[in-house]
Amino acid sequence: MSKTKEPDGCATLMRRSFLFILGIAAARFLHQYFSVSQNRSNFITFLGYLKEKAVEAYQENVGEKPLPNAPISQTSPTQKPLPNAPVPKASPTQKPGKPSPSPKFTASTKKGKPVEVKQNTINGVSFYQTTIDLNDPETFLTIGLANDAKAANTAALSTGDEAFEKFVSRHKAAVIVNGTFFSKDAQKRVMGNMVAGGKFVKYSRWENFGTTLGIKANNEPEMITARAEGKPEWNQHWFSLTCGPRLLKQGKVWLSPKLEGFTDPHVLDMGYRTAVGFSESRQTLFLISFLASLSLKQEAEIMKAIGCSEAMNLDGGASEALAYNGEILLPAGRNLTNVIVVYDTNNPAPKALKEDWLRFQNGWRPTIPT
């Protein structure tokens, strides 16, 4: 009888040992995840969202809640002269890890058109409207980082911030506008994952905050809210910026800032704002810099009226800034860590950026950082 029980005892010991090792591995994994304060905050916010949805499960459609009406006091935007600056050095061309196949896609010889910036007014709210033709062969979008850094600020590594005028003088672009949020501490941590010129400039596998604007091959834009639709495939993005809250989804006003993880009153209340969106055809991208304080709902309704099918909020308030053809139309009220840069036929993109874009169209994709 003792011999028949021996294998069972051995198997039980092996199972217990396996579960013990698995438990240690899981504990280490959770310790690493929850050691990051933002992850703890995101987890608590997510639990609150689940509780809220459980209570509202009987409703077919959740009604939109009005946002607080207390305006944020802020001075009206004023124009400042553009300082002189030296011509920037061209960034080196990134070499692929292995020889590229014969090009399937070649640069167009068609003459492009300048990016258009005009002042507009809808529902009594004035704003600067930048209209970008994504099919234009000489229009390129990228992200500029403070102090010409090659990587965006994180908790582990930071290159600080920089005056908006320096971004303008360095990039020599058609349009430069403020980008995504960043922390107010010494690290100036930039929100979300970020891809510029087909290269990762910031990545964390834990990111599930806010909404991401991604531009894929053939300059096709997409907008994804991670906690509602799953995480984007960041390595399929030529350009990728995460911000929020989301304003429009499939042509309808879509406001769920708490789901996305936003709790800051400066984001949720009235304020000066910047937004980005694209048309249903996915051929036109709009960058909007508002000249008045407004709510998220007002912002969403104006983006819809402009012709956007998908739209999201960008950083705003003291970060709101806009330059057009080297002239600063809206000066930033503080130093910035990142900006959106748009080149066109009159303000051509650097040769290295064009080469990287062509390689991306031909199938090259960046490796996700480990």
Disulfide bonds with the S-S distance in Angstrom:
none
